[in-house]
Amino acid sequence: MKFLAGTLAAVAAFSFGAITPALAQNPANASKTLEQVKARGVLACGSNPGLAGFGIPDEKGVWTGLDVDLCRAIAAAIFNDPNKVRFVPLTAKDRFTALQSGEIDVLSRNGTWTKLRETELGLLWTGVNYYDGQGFMVRKKLNVNSALELSGASICVQQGTTTELNLADFFRTNNMKYEGIAFATSAEAVKAYDAGRCDAYTTDASGLYGERLRLVNPDEHVILPEVISKEPLGPTVRQGDDQWFNLVKWVHFAKLNAEELGVTRANVDERLKSTNPEIRRLLGVEGDFGKPMGLTPDWAYRVIKHVGNYGEVFHRNVGDGSRLKIRRGLNNLWNKGGIMYAPPIR
């Protein structure tokens, strides 16, 4: 298959979502995010329009997913109500512009944390909600067992993502040729792959598991073993509002600390009686660690009571309790073989 001339040059200049330097330097509502969220009475959360396990609405418009639950946790911390969230579906092309313009308060949409995005686009990643890496999916009938066997293949990929650059880097590094066929949305790319327009489809490995479920015959496709990139995925906020940055960051950390301490949705009320000082600080029984963030002392209790700890969120959305059944791997706690780690609340 003919390698497209100029692909590398085009990919090197790939779009980050039509973001302009001027907009990045002047983020809307830069220092009053929490006050505006409280006054509005609802959190505006930028979400993936349809990635199983991470962000997707059902036929009744009810959103679920690992990234979705991060926003529900923020709402629980602020309002004591995880349902006070307005989910805004955003394509990869539009996601950062929506955050910079003030259309949303937080972007929780499987976005990769990179140097360029954080230092030049006026954004901040508040942590890593899921450690991922880019992979490939192919039809079993091709008898391909490794990504290194894809030389000359046509590959469906989504525009406006780091996926395009990673794809070009991988093939260039391995002296292989390919034909990249790019689409504006992941849904379009997956549909084209399913229709046979491409030999392979590439995205984050976690996304491959979800997208495979949408194919006409999921069992006819296999995800190759190679992971060709580092994709630390996490929630993003605008620069210039330290209080909001800390709030979003520590909501995530609270879920991790809760899992490490064995605090769950089922036992959180009982754990209010615990003599363990770490648990007492986490649940607001001792100290007031919510005040600097504009929250009540029991902010983390609210998060766990309504949404659960990180392990519970992972299990029901992408783990063994879901259709995806993704293993924890790197996303396990640091003391269980993974690299998920939260600073202490003290």
N, C-alpha and C positions, 0 to 999 in steps of 0.2 A: 504494500500500500504506500502510496506516495506521501512522503513527508511534506507537510505544508511549509512552503518557504515563508520566512518571516515570522514563524510562530513564536520563536523565542523573543524576538523584539517586541511583538505584540503583548506577550505575557509579562515581559519585564515592565511594561507600562500599564499593567492591568488596573482597573478602576477600584477605588475603595468606596465607591458609592457617590460619585459626583460631589465630593466634599471640597470646598474651597478654603484656602488658607484664612481668608477674612472671616468666614463663618467659624472656623476653629478657634480663632483668637477672640471671638465675641460670643461665647455661649449664652443662650438666653437663660434668665433667672438663675445666674451662677451661684448666688449665695443664699437663696431663700427656698431651696427645694422642699425641705420638710414642712416649712410654714405653708407653702402652697398646696402640698399634698393634704395637710390637715384641713385647710380651708376648703379645698375641693371635696374632701370626704372620700376620696378614692385614689389609689395609686395607678398611674399610667405605666404599664409594663410593655416594652417592645418584645415581641415574641416571634418565633418561627411559625409561619402559617400552616405547617403541616409535616412535622418530623416526629414520627412515632417514638414514644418514650421520653421525648425532650420537650416538645411543645406542639400540641394539636388539639383542635376542638372536635367534639363529637357532633352527631346530627342535631343535638339540642343546643349546641353552642357552648357546652361546658368544656373548659380547657383542662388538660392534664399534661404531666410531663415533669422531668427532673428540673428543667429551667423554669417551668411554670410554678412549681412548688417553692422555688426560691422567692418569687414575687409574692406568693401567698404568705410565706413566712415573714416577709417585710411588712405586709399589711397586718398580719397578726401582731407583730411587735408594736406597730403604731396604733392600730384601731381595736385590737383584741378581736379582730374579725378577718379571717383569711379570705373572705369573699369580696372584700372591698378593693377589688382590682379590676381595672379595665385593660384587657389584653388587646394590644394593637399589633395585628399581623404585619410583618415587615419582610420584604425580600432582602437578600444579601446586598443588593445595590442601594437600597434606601435606608438600611438600618442605622448607620452612623449619622446620616443627615438628620434623621428623625430625632436622635438623641441630642445632637448639637443645637437644633432649632428650638428645643423645649417641647416638642410634641409628646415626648415620653419622659418619665422621670428616671427610669433605669432600663437598660437593655439587657435582657436575659435570654439570649438567643444563640447558643453555640457559636460564639465569636472567639476567634483565636487571639490570644494576647501576643502582640508583637511590638518590637521597638518602635517601628515607624508609626504605628497606629497610636501608641501612647504618647510619643514625644512630639508628633507633628499634627495630630488631629484634635488636640484639646480634650482628650479623653483619659480616663483612668480605669484600669482593671482593678476590681476590689478583691481579687483572689481567683482561685481555680476551683470551679464547681465540678469539673470532669477532666481528667487527663486522657487525652486521645492522641491518635496519629492517623495519618491518611493511608487508605488501603484501596484495593481494587476488587471489583466483582465481575465475574465472567460466567458464561454458560458452561455447564458441565460437559456438554458435547464437544467443546473445543479442545478438551483434554489438556488444558493449561494448568500446571501445578505451581507456577511461580510467576511473579511479575516480571522476572528477568526473561521470560519467554514471550513477552508481549511486543517485541520489536516488529514494527510495521503495522501494528494494530491501530484501529480507529477507537478513540476513547471519548465518551461523553463526559462533560465536565460543566460545572456551573460558573458563570461569569461573576466577577466582582468579589472573588474569594481568594484566600491564600492557596487554595487547591490548584489553581492554574499554574502558579509559579512553582509549587512543589512538583507538579507533574513534569514541567519542563526541566527542572533541575535533575529529577531522577533519570529521565531518559538521556539527558546530556551527559551526566556523570557516568552512565553505563554505556555510552556510545551507541545508543539505540535510536531508531526513528519511530515516529508515531504521527497519527493524524488526530489533532485535537478538534473536537466538535463541541463548541460552547453554546450554552443556553442561558437565558436570563434568570430562570428559576430552577430549583432542584426538581420540581415536579415535571417540568418540561424535559429536563435531562434524563430523568428516570423513564418517562414515557417513551422517549426516543430510543433509549437502550432496550426497553422491553419490546419495542416494535422492530428491533433488529438493525437500527441505523448505525449502531456502534458495536464493536467487539467487546468492549469493557466499559464499566462505569466506575468513576473514582470520586470519593469524598472521604470525610472522616470515617474511620472504621465503625464507630458507634452508629453513624448515619446509615452505613451500608446494611446493618442488621434491621433497622427500621424500614428502609426503602425496599429491601427484599420482600417484606411482607405485602407491599403494594403491587408486586408483579403478578401477572396472570397466573404463572406457575412457579411459585417461590422455590419449590424443591428442585427445579431444573438449573438453579444458579448456585455458585459457590463463591465464598469470599477467600481470596488468596492470602497466604500467611504473612507476606511482607507488610511491615508498617514503615512507610518511607519518610515520615516527618514527626516532629514534636508539635502537638496541637493542644496547648493548655487553654481550655475553654472556660470562660467565666463571665460574670456580670460586669457591666460597664456603666460608668457615670461620667458626667461632665467634670472637667477640672474647675477648680475655683470654689468648691463648696466642701470644705473638710469635714464638717459635721455629717453631711449626707454620705460622703465617702466612707466615713467610719461606721455609720449606721448599717449600710449595706454589707460592708465587710464583716462586721461582728455578728450580724444575723447568721451568716454562713458559718463563722467560727463557733457560734453557740451550738449549732447543729452537730458539728464535729466533736466538740467537747462533751456534749450530751451523750453521743454514742460511746465515746471513750469511757465515760463515767457510768454507763449502763442506765441512763435515764431515757425512758421511752414515753410514748403517748399513754400507754397503759398504766405505767407506774409513777408518772410525774407527780400526781397529787400525794401519793404515799411518800415520795422522796422529799417532799417539803419538810418532813419530820426528821430527815437524815441529820446525823451529827458530823458528816463529812464536810469539812470547810469548803472544799471545792464545789461540791454540789450546792451547798447553802448560798455561796456567792453566785453561782450560775442561775439559781432560781430566784434570787432577789431576797432571800431570807436574811442574809447579812450583807451590809453595804448597799450603796446606791450607785450601781454601775450603769444605770440608764440615763441619769440626769445629764451627763456631758453630751449625750447624743440626742437629747430632747425627748427621752422616753421614760416610762415609769420603771420603778425598780424591778418589776416582774416581767420585763420585756422578753427575756429568754424563756421564762415559764410559758408565756403566751405562744411563743414559736413552737415549742415542743408539744404543748397541749393540743394545738390546732393542726400542726403539720407533721411533727415528729422529728427524730434525730436524722442525721445524714444517712445512716444505714437503712432506716425505715423508708426514707424517700427513694433511695437507690433501689431497694428491693422491689417496691411496688411499681416503679416506673420502668426500669430497665433490667433489673436483676431477675432472680428466680421466681418472683411473684408476678412477673410480666410475661408477655409473649416473646420478648426479645431474649430473655435469659442470658444476658451478658455477665460474664464473671467479673468480680470486683477488680482483680488485678492491681494495677497501680492505684486505683481508687479506693483500695482498702486503707484502713488506718495504719499509721506508721508502725504500730506495735503488732500488726497482723500481716506484715509482709508488703504493705502498700506504702505510699508516700503522702497520704492525706494527714495533715498535721495542723493543729490550731494552737496559737498562743494561749496561755492561761488567762482566765478572768480573775484578776487581782490587782 
